[in-house]
Amino acid sequence: MVARAASLGVHVLSVTDHDTVAGVRPAQAAAKHWGITLVPGVEISAVSGQEEIHILGYFVDVENAELKTFLTQAREARQERAQQILARLAQWGLPIEWDQVVAKAGGNGSIGRAHIAATMVEQGYVHSWDEAFEQWIGPGRPAYVERYKLSPEDAIQLIRRSGGLPALAHPYIFSRNGECKVSLDLARWLPRLRDAGLEGIEVYYPNYSHRVSRRLLAWAIRYGLFVSGGSDFHGEGTGSDLGSVAVPWAVWEGLERRHGCQVRPEVVESARQLS
C-alpha cells in the first residue's frame, strides 16, 4: 500500500485501520524507504442508539496497553459478527467460505463488512460493494448483524489516553451519483463530541462535492476543530481507490501543528501529582 501511495504521488499517508494498529509499524518502515510521511492511526467504530459513528485517531501510540487491549477485544467481536453475517447469507442461498473473507482481510487483519462485500462481488452475488451493503449486509438488510457497543465519547477518550488526536470520520456518506446515504446531525452531535474531547473532523472524503466540503469546513471553524481528509481506502474492490481524494496541503500543516501543541496524558497526570 505504501509503495502504491508513493507511485501515486502521495506525500503524507495515515494508516487508520478499523480496530487494529497491526499495519502501522510495517507501514512506517516502508514509508522511510519511499520517502513518505506516515501518520500512525486507528479508526474506532462507536454506537449511540441506532447511529454508528466512526472516530479516527491520529498519532496514537500503537504500543499503548489500554488501546491494544481494547483493539484485541474489538477484533474478536468483529470476527464473531462476521461469522454470524456469513451464516445469515448462507440461509439466503449466498454461501461464502470463512477462509475467503480472512484472505480479503490480509490473513490476520481486522475483519469487517467491507471484506464480506468484496467477497460477495468476487463470488458474483452482487455487482458492487455498494450493492452488497444496500441489499444484504447494511442496517435493516437480511444479513445485517448488530455490532459490539462503544459510545463515541468512550472512543474519543480512549484515543486521547493513547496520545492520539480524535477526529469525526465521514459525517456524510454519498453515493457516486450524489445521493446522500448517511447524514449525521452535526448541530446535535458536534457540541456533544467536542465536550467529550473531539479535536477534528473529516472534510475531504470520497464523493464529497466542493459545496459539502465547504459546509464541513464551516462546522470545523465554528467548533475549533482541525480538518482531515482521505480516500478511506479499504483494499482492492472495496470502494474508493487509494489517493483518489485531493486533500489540500494546508490540512496536513494544520494537523501537524495541532499534534505539536498536544498536551500528553502523562504530562497532565504529572501536573496533577505536583499540584
Long-range contacts (C-beta under 8 A, 24 or more apart in sequence): 1-27, 1-233, 1-242, 2-27, 2-30, 2-31, 2-33, 2-34, 2-36, 2-38, 3-30, 3-34, 4-242, 5-34, 5-36, 5-242, 5-243, 6-34, 6-35, 6-36, 8-242, 8-243, 9-243, 10-36, 10-242, 10-243, 11-36, 11-37, 11-252, 12-36, 12-37, 12-39, 12-252, 13-37, 13-38, 13-39, 14-38, 14-39, 14-40, 14-41, 14-58, 14-230, 15-39, 15-40, 15-41, 16-41, 16-42, 16-43, 16-56, 16-57, 16-58, 16-230, 17-42, 17-43, 17-109, 17-110, 18-43, 18-44, 18-45, 18-78, 18-110, 18-112, 19-43, 19-44, 19-45, 19-71, 19-74, 19-75, 19-78, 19-110, 20-71, 20-75, 20-109, 20-110, 21-60, 21-62, 21-67, 21-68, 21-71, 22-108, 22-109, 22-110, 23-109, 24-62, 25-62, 37-252, 39-255, 41-164, 42-67, 42-71, 42-159, 42-164, 43-169, 44-74, 44-150, 44-155, 44-158, 44-159, 45-147, 45-150, 45-155, 46-150, 46-151, 46-152, 46-154, 46-155, 47-147, 47-149, 47-150, 47-151, 48-151, 48-152, 50-139, 51-184, 52-139, 52-147, 53-152, 53-155, 53-168, 53-184, 53-189, 54-168, 54-169, 54-170, 55-152, 55-155, 55-156, 55-159, 55-166, 55-167, 55-168, 55-169, 55-198, 56-166, 56-167, 56-168, 56-169, 56-200, 56-202, 56-228, 57-159, 57-162, 57-164, 57-165, 57-166, 57-167, 58-164, 58-165, 58-167, 58-200, 58-228, 58-255, 58-259, 59-163, 59-164, 59-165, 59-259, 59-262, 60-159, 60-162, 60-163, 60-164, 61-162, 61-163, 61-164, 64-161, 64-162, 64-163, 66-158, 66-161, 66-162, 67-158, 67-159, 67-161, 67-162, 70-158, 71-110, 73-148, 74-110, 74-148, 74-150, 75-110, 75-111, 77-147, 77-148, 78-110, 78-111, 78-112, 78-147, 79-111, 81-145, 81-146, 81-147, 81-148, 82-111, 82-112, 82-113, 82-115, 82-116, 84-145, 85-113, 85-116, 85-137, 85-143, 85-144, 85-145, 86-116, 88-142, 88-143, 88-145, 89-116, 89-120, 89-136, 89-137, 89-143, 92-136, 92-142, 92-143, 94-120, 94-123, 94-125, 94-136, 94-143, 96-120, 96-123, 104-235, 106-235, 112-234, 113-137, 114-234, 114-235, 114-238, 114-239, 115-235, 115-238, 117-238, 118-235, 118-236, 118-237, 118-238, 121-237, 122-237, 129-237, 129-238, 129-239, 130-175, 130-176, 152-189, 152-192, 152-193, 152-196, 153-192, 153-193, 153-196, 156-193, 156-196, 156-197, 156-198, 157-196, 157-197, 160-197, 160-265, 161-265, 163-262, 163-264, 163-265, 165-199, 165-200, 165-226, 165-255, 165-258, 165-259, 165-262, 166-197, 166-198, 166-199, 166-200, 167-198, 167-199, 167-200, 167-201, 167-202, 167-225, 167-226, 167-228, 168-193, 168-198, 168-200, 168-201, 168-202, 168-225, 169-202, 169-232, 170-202, 170-205, 170-232, 171-201, 171-202, 171-216, 171-219, 172-205, 172-208, 172-212, 172-216, 173-205, 173-207, 174-206, 174-207, 174-208, 174-209, 174-212, 175-207, 176-207, 178-207, 178-209, 186-219, 190-219, 190-222, 190-223, 190-225, 191-223, 194-223, 194-224, 194-225, 198-225, 199-225, 199-226, 199-258, 200-225, 200-226, 200-227, 200-228, 200-255, 200-258, 201-225, 201-226, 201-227, 201-228, 202-227, 202-228, 202-229, 202-230, 203-227, 203-228, 203-229, 203-251, 204-228, 204-229, 204-230, 204-245, 204-246, 204-247, 204-248, 204-251, 205-229, 205-230, 205-232, 205-245, 206-231, 206-232, 206-239, 206-240, 206-244, 206-245, 208-245, 226-254, 226-255, 226-258, 227-251, 227-254, 227-255, 228-255
